[in-house]
């Protein structure tokens, strides 16, 4: 079958049998368009890991705010501006009692409870992976609210341009296996690791081929907000950046 791809200002269309279909409705920076055209048969979803206990923070990290917006809202909105077609959130939705309308999330966002609670990020990742039909998933956590959609799209493009099972963001002083893209065929390996109670994400990386996405942007994008001190630092960074 002959396929015709049409690239407009903000969308990539596939025309089959005379009928156009948008396949990248939220296509952001067009500098990655060539990769998208080359690999447009590879679907990408996003997984937001938001089901942690927040024990070090002392409160639900999803409810922390930047400029009046919760971390949950910030991260979901951000993922809507990536190449991901569907967003899977590991954890329960915020309720109206928490100040957030539980029905205000985009229609392509679904919340997934852990199949077996208590297995950490690997358990949340697996619970979402068995729900998606995509070929690969972009993974981020709730506690990196400053990472930009451009960085995430560049990470996706890097993964699409290599043949590894995963592509992990790496910076000068950090290696971030929970800011990464994973091919979904790693599901059986994760299931095996969970059954063996080997729950460290690095145990997964030891079993698959891993590429690196060298992050060279603003280090503040990677601030991981796990404690009250981290949150205070985050607020300070935002305050400085907003000053004239």
Residue pairs with C-beta under 8 A, 6 or more apart in sequence:
1 16
3 14
3 15
3 16
4 14
4 15
4 16
5 12
5 13
5 14
5 15
5 37
5 40
6 12
6 13
6 15
6 20
7 13
7 30
7 33
7 37
10 27
11 22
11 24
11 25
11 27
12 22
12 23
12 24
12 27
12 33
12 36
12 37
12 40
13 20
13 21
13 22
13 23
14 20
14 21
14 23
14 40
15 21
23 40
24 36
24 40
24 83
26 80
26 81
26 82
26 83
27 33
27 36
27 83
28 81
28 82
28 83
28 149
28 150
28 153
29 150
29 153
32 83
32 153
32 154
32 156
32 157
35 157
35 160
35 161
36 83
36 157
36 160
38 160
39 160
39 161
42 135
42 136
42 160
43 85
43 133
43 134
43 135
43 136
44 83
44 84
44 85
44 134
44 135
44 136
44 137
44 138
44 156
44 181
45 84
45 85
45 86
45 87
45 88
45 132
45 134
45 136
45 137
45 138
46 79
46 82
46 84
46 86
46 87
46 88
46 137
46 138
46 139
46 140
47 87
47 88
47 89
47 90
47 124
47 125
47 128
47 129
47 132
47 137
47 138
47 139
47 140
48 75
48 76
48 79
48 87
48 88
48 89
48 90
48 140
48 141
48 142
49 90
49 91
49 121
49 124
49 125
49 139
49 140
49 141
49 142
49 178
50 61
50 62
50 72
50 75
50 89
50 90
50 91
50 141
50 142
51 90
51 91
51 92
51 113
51 114
51 124
52 61
52 91
52 121
52 141
52 142
52 143
54 60
54 61
56 226
56 227
57 64
57 225
57 226
57 227
57 228
57 231
58 228
60 98
61 71
61 142
61 143
61 225
62 70
62 71
62 72
62 91
62 94
62 142
63 70
63 71
63 72
63 94
63 98
63 99
64 70
64 71
64 225
64 231
65 71
66 74
66 145
66 234
66 235
66 238
67 238
70 94
70 99
70 100
71 142
71 143
71 145
71 225
72 89
72 94
72 100
72 142
73 100
74 145
75 140
75 142
75 145
76 87
76 89
76 105
76 106
76 109
78 147
78 148
78 149
78 152
79 87
79 138
79 140
79 149
79 152
80 87
80 106
80 108
81 149
82 138
82 149
82 152
82 153
82 156
83 138
83 153
83 156
83 157
84 137
84 138
84 156
85 108
85 134
86 108
86 109
86 110
86 132
86 134
87 106
87 108
87 109
87 110
88 109
88 110
88 112
88 128
88 131
88 132
88 137
89 109
89 110
89 111
89 112
89 128
90 112
90 114
90 124
90 125
90 127
90 128
91 111
91 112
91 113
91 124
91 142
92 111
92 113
93 102
93 105
93 111
94 100
94 102
95 102
96 102
110 131
112 124
112 127
112 128
112 131
113 127
114 123
114 124
114 127
115 123
115 126
115 127
115 130
116 123
116 194
117 123
119 126
119 194
119 199
120 199
121 141
121 178
121 201
122 190
122 193
122 194
122 199
122 200
122 201
122 203
122 204
123 194
123 199
125 139
125 182
125 190
125 201
126 187
126 190
126 191
126 194
128 137
129 137
129 182
129 184
129 186
129 187
129 190
130 187
132 184
134 184
135 183
135 184
136 159
136 160
136 181
136 182
136 183
136 184
137 181
137 182
137 184
138 152
138 155
138 156
138 180
138 181
139 178
139 179
139 180
139 181
139 182
140 147
140 152
140 178
140 179
141 178
141 179
141 224
143 224
143 225
143 226
143 230
144 179
144 221
144 222
144 223
144 224
144 225
145 225
145 234
146 220
146 221
146 222
146 223
146 234
146 237
146 238
147 179
147 221
147 222
148 217
148 221
151 169
151 215
151 217
151 221
154 213
155 167
155 169
155 179
155 180
155 181
155 213
156 181
158 167
158 181
158 211
158 213
159 166
159 167
159 181
159 211
159 213
162 211
163 209
164 208
164 209
164 210
164 211
165 182
165 183
165 185
165 186
165 208
165 209
165 210
166 177
166 180
166 181
166 182
166 183
166 186
166 205
166 208
166 209
166 210
166 211
167 180
167 181
167 210
167 211
167 212
167 213
168 175
168 176
168 177
168 179
168 180
168 205
168 210
168 211
168 212
168 213
169 176
169 179
169 180
169 212
169 213
169 215
169 222
170 176
170 212
170 213
170 214
170 215
171 214
171 215
171 219
171 222
174 222
176 222
177 201
177 202
177 204
177 205
178 201
179 222
186 204
186 208
189 204
189 207
189 208
190 204
193 199
193 203
193 204
193 207
215 221
215 222
220 237
220 241
223 230
223 233
223 234
223 237
224 230
225 231
225 234
